[in-house]
Amino acid sequence: MAADPLPGLGYRFTDPGLLRQALSHRSVGVPHNERLEFLGDGLVGAIVAELLYERFPKASEGQLTRLRALLVRREALAALARTLSLGDHLRLGPGELKSGGYRRESILADAFEALVAAIFLDGGWDACREWLRGRCAGSLESLDLVQTADAKTRLQEWLQGRGQGLPRYHVVSANGQAHAQEFVVECRAESTEKVTEGRAGSRKQAEQIAAQAMLSHLEGLKK
């Protein structure tokens, strides 16, 4: 019996060509993994939704939606891809190789979704569902309903609950090439002179970091 082409994958492909396509970035030409990524996005969303529905029987629709967003966001899928060392097996064009595409979260997350779709097409729904549920088990155990609101939402609710205005966010800078930008965002609240800062590869993520820093500061003032 042939060895698994991806050590530690935990699934043996009947059609290895599907795995090869799932690991092929568009920079290498056709066939690449973009169509598989599209299908995988839907599969991941459905299977994760089922997992959360089972795990949190008393959670509201809104809470389940926010928990799902935590599990299917780019950073989370890229982390799952790293557990499989997908970056070491990606097929990338010369430009992406030179720029370190095998480490980029967007490429890793897309490859993971494509891999899910490839397993579905190769082995069917049950095989795909069982495999993904196993990969998500660790992430699921670390979740709790406190995490259903992101930092920006929790900061806004904290301020509104005390009759204060909404927090303000300001992009200080956005530096670097398109594939490796760093955003610096400031957060201000009317009840404190302190300005908190977030740095990340996207504006949204930088805002979340700044919001969490502001929330931690405000909560600390009340202790």
C-alpha positions as CSV (number, residue, x, y, z in Angstrom):
1,M,0.0,0.0,0.0
2,A,1.4,3.4,-1.0
3,A,2.4,5.8,1.7
4,D,0.2,8.8,2.5
5,P,1.4,11.7,0.3
6,L,0.8,14.0,3.2
7,P,2.2,12.5,6.5
8,G,-0.3,12.9,9.3
9,L,-3.2,13.8,7.1
10,G,-5.3,10.9,8.4
11,Y,-7.0,10.3,5.1
12,R,-5.9,8.2,2.1
13,F,-7.0,9.5,-1.3
14,T,-8.3,7.2,-4.0
15,D,-7.6,9.9,-6.5
16,P,-4.2,11.5,-5.6
17,G,-4.9,14.1,-8.3
18,L,-7.5,15.8,-6.1
19,L,-4.9,16.3,-3.4
20,R,-2.4,17.6,-5.8
21,Q,-5.0,20.1,-7.1
22,A,-5.9,21.1,-3.6
23,L,-2.3,22.0,-2.9
24,S,-1.8,23.9,-6.1
25,H,-2.0,27.7,-5.9
26,R,-3.2,29.6,-9.0
27,S,0.3,30.9,-9.5
28,V,1.3,27.5,-10.9
29,G,-1.4,27.5,-13.6
30,V,-4.3,25.2,-14.3
31,P,-5.6,23.1,-12.6
32,H,-5.3,25.1,-9.3
33,N,-7.3,25.0,-6.1
34,E,-9.7,28.0,-6.4
35,R,-12.8,26.0,-7.3
36,L,-12.0,23.5,-4.6
37,E,-11.6,26.4,-2.2
38,F,-15.1,27.7,-3.0
39,L,-16.6,24.3,-2.3
40,G,-14.5,23.8,0.8
41,D,-15.7,27.1,2.2
42,G,-19.3,25.9,2.2
43,L,-18.4,22.4,3.6
44,V,-16.3,23.9,6.4
45,G,-19.2,26.3,7.4
46,A,-21.8,23.5,7.4
47,I,-19.7,21.0,9.4
48,V,-18.6,23.6,11.9
49,A,-22.2,24.8,12.3
50,E,-23.2,21.2,13.1
51,L,-20.4,20.8,15.7
52,L,-21.4,24.0,17.4
53,Y,-25.1,23.2,17.4
54,E,-24.2,20.0,19.3
55,R,-21.6,21.5,21.6
56,F,-23.7,24.5,22.8
57,P,-27.3,23.3,23.0
58,K,-28.4,26.5,24.9
59,A,-26.6,29.0,22.7
60,S,-28.6,31.5,20.7
61,E,-28.4,31.9,16.9
62,G,-26.3,35.0,17.3
63,Q,-23.9,33.3,19.7
64,L,-23.5,30.3,17.4
65,T,-22.9,32.6,14.4
66,R,-20.1,34.4,16.3
67,L,-18.6,31.2,17.5
68,R,-18.6,29.8,13.9
69,A,-16.9,33.0,12.7
70,L,-14.1,32.3,15.2
71,L,-13.5,28.8,13.9
72,V,-13.8,29.5,10.2
73,R,-11.8,32.8,10.1
74,R,-8.7,32.9,8.0
75,E,-6.3,32.8,11.0
76,A,-8.0,29.7,12.5
77,L,-8.0,27.8,9.2
78,A,-4.4,28.8,8.6
79,A,-3.5,27.4,12.1
80,L,-5.2,24.1,11.1
81,A,-3.2,24.1,7.9
82,R,0.0,24.5,9.9
83,T,-0.8,21.4,12.0
84,L,-0.7,19.4,8.8
85,S,2.4,21.3,7.5
86,L,0.5,22.2,4.4
87,G,2.9,25.0,3.6
88,D,5.7,22.4,3.0
89,H,3.6,20.7,0.4
90,L,2.1,23.7,-1.5
91,R,2.7,24.1,-5.2
92,L,3.5,27.7,-5.8
93,G,4.7,29.7,-8.8
94,P,8.2,31.4,-8.6
95,G,6.8,34.7,-7.5
96,E,4.9,33.3,-4.6
97,L,7.8,31.1,-3.6
98,K,10.1,34.1,-3.6
99,S,7.7,36.2,-1.4
100,G,7.2,33.4,1.1
101,G,3.6,32.5,0.0
102,Y,3.9,29.1,1.8
103,R,3.8,31.0,5.1
104,R,1.0,33.4,4.2
105,E,-2.2,32.9,6.2
106,S,-4.5,33.6,3.2
107,I,-2.8,30.9,1.1
108,L,-2.7,28.4,3.9
109,A,-6.4,29.0,4.8
110,D,-7.4,28.6,1.1
111,A,-5.4,25.4,0.8
112,F,-7.1,24.0,3.9
113,E,-10.5,24.7,2.5
114,A,-9.5,23.2,-0.8
115,L,-8.3,20.1,1.0
116,V,-11.6,19.7,2.7
117,A,-13.3,19.8,-0.7
118,A,-10.9,17.3,-2.1
119,I,-11.6,14.8,0.6
120,F,-15.4,15.4,0.1
121,L,-15.1,14.7,-3.7
122,D,-12.8,11.7,-3.1
123,G,-14.6,10.0,-0.2
124,G,-18.0,11.6,0.1
125,W,-19.8,13.5,2.9
126,D,-19.3,11.1,5.7
127,A,-15.6,10.8,5.2
128,C,-15.2,14.6,4.9
129,R,-17.4,15.2,7.9
130,E,-15.5,12.7,10.1
131,W,-12.1,14.0,9.1
132,L,-12.9,17.7,9.6
133,R,-14.7,17.0,13.0
134,G,-11.5,15.4,14.1
135,R,-9.3,18.3,13.0
136,C,-11.6,20.8,14.8
137,A,-11.9,18.9,18.0
138,G,-9.1,20.8,19.8
139,S,-10.3,24.2,18.7
140,L,-13.9,23.4,19.8
141,E,-12.9,22.4,23.3
142,S,-11.2,25.8,23.8
143,L,-14.3,27.7,23.0
144,D,-16.8,29.2,25.4
145,L,-19.8,31.5,25.1
146,V,-17.8,34.4,26.5
147,Q,-16.0,34.5,23.1
148,T,-19.2,35.0,21.1
149,A,-18.6,38.7,21.0
150,D,-15.4,40.1,19.5
151,A,-13.3,42.7,21.2
152,K,-14.8,45.6,19.3
153,T,-18.3,44.5,20.2
154,R,-17.5,43.9,23.8
155,L,-15.8,47.3,24.1
156,Q,-18.9,49.0,22.5
157,E,-21.2,47.2,24.9
158,W,-19.0,48.1,27.9
159,L,-19.1,51.8,27.0
160,Q,-22.8,51.9,26.1
161,G,-23.7,50.1,29.3
162,R,-22.2,53.1,31.1
163,G,-23.8,55.7,29.0
164,Q,-20.7,56.6,27.1
165,G,-20.2,57.2,23.4
166,L,-18.8,54.7,20.8
167,P,-15.1,54.1,20.6
168,R,-13.2,55.8,17.8
169,Y,-10.7,54.1,15.6
170,H,-8.0,55.8,13.5
171,V,-5.6,54.2,11.0
172,V,-2.2,55.7,11.9
173,S,-0.3,53.9,9.1
174,A,-0.4,51.1,6.6
175,N,3.0,50.1,5.4
176,G,4.5,47.3,3.3
177,Q,3.7,45.5,0.1
178,A,0.2,44.3,-0.6
179,H,0.9,40.8,0.4
180,A,2.7,41.8,3.7
181,Q,1.2,45.0,4.9
182,E,1.2,46.1,8.5
183,F,-1.7,48.3,9.8
184,V,-1.3,50.5,12.9
185,V,-4.7,51.5,14.4
186,E,-5.4,53.7,17.4
187,C,-8.5,53.4,19.6
188,R,-9.9,56.2,21.8
189,A,-12.7,56.3,24.3
190,E,-14.3,59.4,25.9
191,S,-13.8,58.2,29.5
192,T,-10.0,58.0,29.3
193,E,-7.1,60.0,27.9
194,K,-5.3,56.7,27.2
195,V,-4.9,55.8,23.5
196,T,-4.4,52.1,22.7
197,E,-2.8,50.7,19.6
198,G,-3.1,47.6,17.5
199,R,-0.7,46.3,14.8
200,A,-1.7,43.5,12.4
201,G,-1.7,42.4,8.8
202,S,-5.3,43.8,8.3
203,R,-7.1,46.8,9.4
204,K,-9.9,44.8,11.0
205,Q,-7.5,42.7,13.0
206,A,-5.5,45.8,14.1
207,E,-8.8,47.4,15.3
208,Q,-9.6,44.2,17.3
209,I,-6.3,44.3,19.0
210,A,-6.6,48.0,19.8
211,A,-10.1,47.4,21.1
212,Q,-9.0,44.6,23.4
213,A,-6.2,46.8,24.8
214,M,-8.7,49.6,25.5
215,L,-11.2,47.2,27.1
216,S,-8.5,45.7,29.3
217,H,-7.4,49.2,30.3
218,L,-11.0,50.4,31.2
219,E,-11.8,47.2,33.1
220,G,-8.5,47.7,35.0
221,L,-9.5,51.2,36.1
222,K,-12.6,49.8,37.8
223,K,-10.7,47.3,40.0
